[in-house]
Structure formats: structure tokens, C-alpha cells
Amino acid sequence: MIKKHPNDKITIFDVAEHAGVSKSTVSLVLTHSDKVSDKSKAKVERAIAELGYVYSRDAASLRSRRSRLVALVINDLTNPYSAQLAVGLEQYIYDLGLVPMLVNTGESFARQQQVVNTLKEYNVAAFVMCPAPATDKQWQNELIQSGFPVINIMREISLSSAPCILPDNRKGTFLAAEHLLSQAVQELAFIGGNSDISDYHERLAGFEQALSEHPSAVHSHIINSATTRQGGHQAFQKLRRQAPSVQAVVCFSDVIAYGFIEAMREVGLTPGKDIKVVGFDDLDDSALMTPALSSVRIDAAEIGRRTTAVLKEIMAGNKAPVRTLIDVELQVRESSL
């Protein structure tokens, strides 16, 4: 039983502790939400009665006023595509009359939690989030249940209530692999990424779908690596040991392709001639390389436009689409010809 000095006010945290539930569950009961079970509601109501908690609706109303800030929680701003996407999103959010607040989580779920907890204190209008690896669906659903709209971009959290805006990852790698297989490539590999992120599974699935539509004589390899330039460099070295006769690779991203190509050149191999290379993202620098890098193009501006369209629907109290796919296209250049 919680014991307090007579002059100390009972708080919502005390009620949560006494009832054995989370603070967000207590808030849902106090605001008569239908998102809480009858069992939890009964526990909270019993705790309120036993503790003598008084709910101040005026104070709650003041607290619930949303600011004009929209938190852009980006997984890795050192990645050129993430930075490009964030800049585009900023402009679309400004156009809504809102103010973006950009933060970087460095691919860390722990840092993402810390950042979000801090931003909640500013009563942000919404979170637009590219989730860090291992983001927990329960954590994200509790954030939504506590009254903060959340939109996921680029990555999807399975069973999360947050709507998501995604490039058609599967189509992209299918097109890339089909392009290589149409040139009679008999041994190819998928390079980079890891199983903790949803886009890895989607891009790998597209690669494997293309393989399934070709004769079984085609040999394939899968090399995981960090989603960085150094990761691409290390992936080449690993592939070189495992499959020295590989003819072509589909890279998880352009950044990984850059590292892979650097490692090729270090051992005297020529991209496009000795090994055909296709990236994913189509960064501006990819068309300027020698040879120019073939890549799957994602329209960052379209992702920004569709994200803010969903945000407008949510803020207007309307139901937003659960999953929005943005089309992609393969840009064929010298590195894969």
C-alpha cells in the first residue's frame, strides 16, 4: 500500500503502481478510451477509489494540447539516403504549417527510446519514425495508445498499429536480379543488410523471387553486412573467399555498393566487367561514378508527400491507410552492362 504524507497529492504514477498497470493504461481509463480491457479498467478504478485520487480534467486538457512540432526520428543520418529523405520531409512538414524536429538514433533502439521519451515532454504533434533495428511493437503501440500519432517510414514493424510508408523493396530487387539474369549470369549474390530490419527481408525476397523464375543451374549467395560503406568492403572480402567466380551482385543499398566497388578495385577488378554491380536507393553520386552505378531508384519526394498526406489524415481524426507502397524503378548504367 502506498503511504504518503497527508499534504502530498496522489498522482497518476501512484495509481499505476497500486493497480499494477502502466501509466498509459491509467490515462486511457481516465479519458474513457475503449482501447483498455475491462479487467484493467476495473483494477484502475479500484486503485483510484482506494487511494482517493482526484483527476483534474483542466490540467489534463492543458497537458494534452499538442505543440506544432513534428519529431522526425531517423535511424542513421550518416547514410546519404536517410539525410536526403529527412530534408525532403522537413519541407513537406513546413508546408503543413508545422515545425520538424530532426533527431538521429544511430540505429540504436535504446537511443530511440531515450529520444522519444524526451520528445514526449514537448508534446509533439506526431512522430515520423524510421525505426531502429529491434524496435519493439509493444513499445510503439503503447506510444500510440498514450495519444501520440506515429508513422513509420522505410521500415515496417510487424503488428504495430502505426501506418507505414514504404518503397516497393521486393519489386526493386526483383527488377535488379532479373536484369542481371537476363544477361545469362549464372552465379550472383545478394550483398549487405541484416535480419533485424524489415527492408532486408523484403529486398532479399525480391532477389529470391527472380531466382525462382530461372533454371536451377543458377548459383546464388547471400552475404550479410553492416549497412555502411565499410560493410560493403567487408562483404566483398567475404564473398571473394566463398565464391571467387561470382559474376554479379545486387547490393542492399548504394552505400554498400560503393564499399564493394572500392574493395574490387583494390584487388584489380573492374566493376561492370569482372563483376556486375547493382545498388539500391539511386543516390545522386551513383550516376556520377566511373562506371556509373546501376541502382533501384526510390522517389524520396514521393515518400515525403505521402507521409504528410497520412499525417494530415491522422491529425484530422480520420483513419489513415495501414500500408502505403511507393513504386520504384531500375536505373540501368554501366556497372551492370
C-alpha positions as CSV (number, residue, x, y, z in Angstrom):
1,M,0.0,0.0,0.0
2,I,1.4,3.4,-1.0
3,K,1.9,5.7,2.1
4,K,2.2,9.4,1.6
5,H,2.4,12.5,3.7
6,P,-1.1,14.0,4.1
7,N,0.0,17.1,2.2
8,D,1.3,15.0,-0.7
9,K,-1.0,14.7,-3.7
10,I,-1.7,11.3,-5.1
11,T,-0.5,11.1,-8.7
12,I,-1.3,9.1,-11.8
13,F,2.0,7.2,-11.2
14,D,0.8,6.2,-7.7
15,V,-2.4,4.9,-9.3
16,A,-0.5,2.9,-11.9
17,E,1.8,1.4,-9.2
18,H,-1.1,0.5,-7.0
19,A,-3.1,-1.1,-9.8
20,G,-0.1,-2.9,-11.3
21,V,-0.5,-1.3,-14.7
22,S,1.3,1.2,-16.9
23,K,0.8,5.0,-16.6
24,S,-0.6,4.9,-20.2
25,T,-3.3,2.4,-19.1
26,V,-4.4,4.7,-16.3
27,S,-4.6,7.6,-18.8
28,L,-6.7,5.6,-21.1
29,V,-9.1,4.7,-18.3
30,L,-9.3,8.4,-17.2
31,T,-10.1,9.5,-20.7
32,H,-12.8,6.8,-21.2
33,S,-10.9,5.1,-24.0
34,D,-12.2,1.9,-25.5
35,K,-8.6,0.7,-26.0
36,V,-8.3,-0.8,-22.5
37,S,-9.7,-4.1,-21.3
38,D,-12.5,-4.4,-18.7
39,K,-10.1,-6.2,-16.4
40,S,-7.5,-3.4,-16.5
41,K,-10.3,-0.8,-16.2
42,A,-11.6,-2.4,-13.0
43,K,-8.1,-2.5,-11.5
44,V,-7.5,1.2,-12.2
45,E,-10.9,2.2,-10.9
46,R,-10.4,0.2,-7.7
47,A,-6.9,1.8,-7.2
48,I,-8.4,5.3,-7.7
49,A,-11.1,4.6,-5.1
50,E,-8.6,3.2,-2.6
51,L,-6.1,6.0,-3.0
52,G,-8.5,8.8,-3.2
53,Y,-7.0,10.1,-6.5
54,V,-8.7,13.2,-7.9
55,Y,-8.5,13.6,-11.7
56,S,-8.1,17.2,-12.8
57,R,-9.6,17.5,-16.3
58,D,-8.5,21.1,-16.6
59,A,-4.8,20.1,-16.0
60,A,-5.2,17.2,-18.3
61,S,-6.6,19.4,-21.0
62,L,-3.7,21.7,-20.7
63,R,-1.2,18.9,-20.9
64,S,-2.9,17.4,-23.9
65,R,-2.5,20.4,-26.1
66,R,-0.2,19.4,-28.9
67,S,2.6,21.6,-30.0
68,R,3.3,22.4,-33.7
69,L,6.4,20.2,-33.5
70,V,6.7,17.0,-35.6
71,A,9.5,14.7,-34.5
72,L,11.5,13.2,-37.3
73,V,13.2,10.2,-35.7
74,I,15.7,9.0,-38.3
75,N,17.7,5.7,-37.9
76,D,21.0,6.9,-39.4
77,L,21.7,10.4,-40.6
78,T,25.2,9.4,-41.7
79,N,23.5,7.5,-44.5
80,P,23.2,9.8,-47.5
81,Y,19.7,8.5,-48.5
82,S,18.4,8.9,-44.9
83,A,19.7,12.5,-44.9
84,Q,18.1,13.2,-48.3
85,L,14.8,11.8,-47.1
86,A,14.9,13.8,-43.9
87,V,15.5,17.1,-45.8
88,G,12.6,16.3,-48.1
89,L,10.3,15.5,-45.2
90,E,11.2,18.8,-43.5
91,Q,9.9,20.8,-46.3
92,Y,6.6,19.0,-46.6
93,I,6.1,19.4,-42.9
94,Y,6.8,23.1,-43.0
95,D,4.2,23.3,-45.8
96,L,1.6,21.9,-43.4
97,G,2.3,24.8,-41.0
98,L,4.2,22.5,-38.6
99,V,7.8,22.6,-37.5
100,P,10.0,19.5,-37.9
101,M,12.4,18.5,-35.1
102,L,15.1,16.1,-36.5
103,V,16.9,13.6,-34.4
104,N,19.2,10.7,-35.1
105,T,19.1,7.4,-33.3
106,G,22.3,5.8,-34.8
107,E,20.5,2.5,-35.4
108,S,20.1,2.0,-31.7
109,F,16.7,1.0,-30.2
110,A,17.9,2.1,-26.7
111,R,18.7,5.6,-28.0
112,Q,15.4,5.7,-29.9
113,Q,13.6,5.1,-26.7
114,Q,15.5,7.8,-24.9
115,V,14.9,10.3,-27.7
116,V,11.2,9.6,-27.9
117,N,10.8,9.9,-24.1
118,T,12.4,13.3,-24.2
119,L,10.4,14.5,-27.1
120,K,7.1,13.4,-25.4
121,E,7.8,16.1,-22.8
122,Y,7.5,18.7,-25.7
123,N,4.0,17.3,-26.5
124,V,5.0,16.9,-30.2
125,A,2.1,16.7,-32.6
126,A,3.4,13.4,-34.1
127,F,6.4,11.1,-34.5
128,V,7.6,10.2,-38.0
129,M,10.0,7.4,-37.5
130,C,12.4,5.2,-39.4
131,P,12.6,2.6,-36.8
132,A,15.9,1.4,-35.4
133,P,16.6,-2.4,-35.6
134,A,14.8,-4.5,-33.0
135,T,12.1,-1.8,-32.4
136,D,9.5,-3.5,-30.2
137,K,5.9,-3.5,-31.5
138,Q,4.6,-3.3,-27.9
139,W,6.7,-0.2,-27.2
140,Q,5.4,1.5,-30.3
141,N,1.8,0.6,-29.7
142,E,2.0,1.9,-26.1
143,L,3.3,5.2,-27.5
144,I,0.3,5.4,-29.9
145,Q,-2.1,4.4,-27.1
146,S,-0.8,7.3,-24.9
147,G,-2.0,9.7,-27.6
148,F,0.9,10.3,-29.9
149,P,0.4,9.6,-33.6
150,V,3.2,7.6,-35.1
151,I,4.0,7.0,-38.8
152,N,6.7,4.5,-39.8
153,I,8.7,5.2,-43.0
154,M,11.1,3.0,-45.0
155,R,10.8,0.2,-42.4
156,E,7.8,-1.7,-41.1
157,I,7.2,-3.0,-37.5
158,S,5.1,-6.2,-37.7
159,L,1.8,-5.9,-35.8
160,S,2.4,-2.3,-34.9
161,S,-0.6,0.0,-35.1
162,A,1.4,2.7,-36.8
163,P,0.7,3.3,-40.5
164,C,3.8,2.8,-42.7
165,I,5.0,4.3,-46.0
166,L,7.5,2.0,-47.8
167,P,9.2,1.8,-51.1
168,D,8.3,-1.4,-53.0
169,N,11.5,-3.1,-51.9
170,R,10.6,-6.5,-53.2
171,K,9.9,-5.2,-56.7
172,G,13.2,-3.3,-56.7
173,T,15.5,-6.2,-56.1
174,F,13.3,-8.4,-58.4
175,L,14.0,-6.0,-61.2
176,A,17.7,-5.8,-60.3
177,A,18.2,-9.6,-60.3
178,E,16.0,-10.1,-63.4
179,H,18.2,-7.5,-65.2
180,L,21.4,-9.5,-64.3
181,L,19.9,-12.9,-65.1
182,S,18.7,-11.7,-68.5
183,Q,22.4,-11.4,-69.4
184,A,23.0,-15.1,-68.8
185,V,24.6,-14.5,-65.4
186,Q,24.9,-18.0,-63.7
187,E,26.4,-17.0,-60.3
188,L,25.2,-14.0,-58.4
189,A,24.9,-12.7,-54.8
190,F,22.8,-10.5,-52.6
191,I,25.1,-8.3,-50.6
192,G,24.5,-6.4,-47.3
193,G,21.8,-5.8,-44.7
194,N,20.8,-7.8,-41.7
195,S,17.7,-9.7,-40.5
196,D,16.8,-7.1,-37.8
197,I,15.2,-4.8,-40.3
198,S,12.1,-5.3,-42.4
199,D,13.5,-3.9,-45.6
200,Y,16.2,-6.5,-45.6
201,H,13.6,-9.3,-45.7
202,E,11.7,-7.6,-48.5
203,R,14.7,-6.9,-50.6
204,L,16.0,-10.5,-50.2
205,A,12.6,-11.8,-51.1
206,G,12.6,-10.0,-54.4
207,F,16.0,-11.3,-55.2
208,E,14.9,-14.9,-54.4
209,Q,11.7,-14.5,-56.4
210,A,13.7,-13.6,-59.5
211,L,16.0,-16.6,-58.9
212,S,12.9,-18.9,-58.6
213,E,11.8,-18.0,-62.1
214,H,15.1,-19.1,-63.7
215,P,16.7,-22.5,-64.1
216,S,18.1,-24.2,-61.0
217,A,21.5,-24.1,-62.6
218,V,21.9,-20.5,-61.3
219,H,24.0,-20.4,-58.2
220,S,23.4,-17.7,-55.6
221,H,25.0,-16.4,-52.4
222,I,23.8,-14.2,-49.5
223,I,26.3,-12.1,-47.6
224,N,25.1,-10.1,-44.7
225,S,26.9,-7.0,-43.6
226,A,26.5,-3.6,-41.8
227,T,24.6,-1.1,-43.9
228,T,27.7,1.1,-44.4
229,R,30.5,1.6,-46.9
230,Q,32.8,-0.4,-44.6
231,G,30.1,-3.1,-44.6
232,G,30.2,-3.3,-48.4
233,H,34.0,-3.5,-48.3
234,Q,33.9,-6.4,-45.8
235,A,31.2,-8.2,-47.7
236,F,33.3,-8.2,-50.9
237,Q,36.2,-9.8,-49.0
238,K,33.9,-12.5,-47.6
239,L,32.3,-13.1,-50.9
240,R,35.7,-13.4,-52.6
241,R,36.6,-16.2,-50.2
242,Q,33.3,-18.0,-50.5
243,A,32.5,-17.5,-54.2
244,P,35.6,-16.3,-56.2
245,S,33.8,-16.9,-59.5
246,V,30.7,-14.8,-58.8
247,Q,29.6,-12.8,-61.9
248,A,27.2,-10.2,-60.4
249,V,25.8,-8.8,-57.2
250,V,22.7,-7.0,-56.1
251,C,23.6,-4.7,-53.1
252,F,21.2,-3.8,-50.3
253,S,22.0,-0.1,-50.8
254,D,24.1,2.2,-52.9
255,V,26.3,2.9,-49.9
256,I,27.1,-0.8,-49.6
257,A,27.8,-0.9,-53.4
258,Y,30.3,1.9,-53.0
259,G,32.3,-0.1,-50.4
260,F,32.0,-3.2,-52.6
261,I,33.3,-1.4,-55.7
262,E,36.2,0.1,-53.7
263,A,37.2,-3.4,-52.5
264,M,37.0,-4.7,-56.1
265,R,39.4,-2.0,-57.3
266,E,41.9,-2.8,-54.5
267,V,42.4,-6.3,-56.0
268,G,42.5,-5.1,-59.6
269,L,38.9,-6.0,-60.6
270,T,36.8,-3.7,-62.8
271,P,33.1,-3.1,-61.8
272,G,30.8,-4.0,-64.7
273,K,33.4,-6.1,-66.4
274,D,34.7,-8.6,-63.8
275,I,31.6,-8.3,-61.6
276,K,28.4,-6.6,-62.5
277,V,27.0,-4.4,-59.6
278,V,23.5,-3.0,-58.9
279,G,22.7,-0.8,-55.9
280,F,19.5,0.3,-54.2
281,D,18.4,4.0,-53.5
282,D,19.9,5.7,-56.6
283,L,21.8,8.4,-54.7
284,D,22.9,11.4,-56.7
285,D,26.5,10.3,-56.7
286,S,25.7,7.0,-58.3
287,A,25.2,8.4,-61.7
288,L,28.5,10.4,-61.5
289,M,30.7,7.4,-60.7
290,T,33.0,5.7,-63.1
291,P,31.5,3.4,-64.2
292,A,28.1,4.9,-63.3
293,L,26.3,2.6,-60.8
294,S,23.0,0.9,-61.8
295,S,20.6,1.3,-59.0
296,V,16.9,0.9,-57.9
297,R,15.5,4.4,-57.6
298,I,13.3,5.4,-54.7
299,D,11.5,8.7,-55.0
300,A,12.3,10.4,-51.7
301,A,10.0,13.3,-52.6
302,E,7.0,10.9,-53.1
303,I,7.7,9.3,-49.8
304,G,7.7,12.8,-48.1
305,R,4.4,13.7,-49.9
306,R,2.6,10.5,-49.0
307,T,3.9,10.7,-45.4
308,T,2.5,14.1,-44.9
309,A,-0.8,13.1,-46.5
310,V,-1.1,10.4,-43.9
311,L,-0.2,12.8,-41.2
312,K,-2.9,15.2,-42.3
313,E,-5.5,12.4,-42.1
314,I,-4.4,11.4,-38.6
315,M,-4.4,15.0,-37.3
316,A,-7.9,15.5,-38.8
317,G,-9.1,12.4,-36.8
318,N,-9.5,10.3,-39.9
319,K,-8.4,6.7,-40.4
320,A,-5.2,6.5,-42.4
321,P,-4.1,3.7,-44.7
322,V,-2.3,1.0,-42.9
323,R,0.4,0.4,-45.5
324,T,1.4,2.6,-48.4
325,L,3.8,1.3,-51.1
326,I,5.8,3.7,-53.2
327,D,6.8,2.5,-56.7
328,V,10.4,2.0,-57.6
329,E,12.3,1.7,-60.9
330,L,15.6,0.3,-62.0
331,Q,18.2,2.8,-63.5
332,V,20.5,0.7,-65.7
333,R,24.0,2.1,-66.1
334,E,27.5,0.9,-67.0
335,S,28.2,-1.0,-63.8
336,S,25.8,-3.8,-64.7
337,L,26.1,-4.0,-68.5
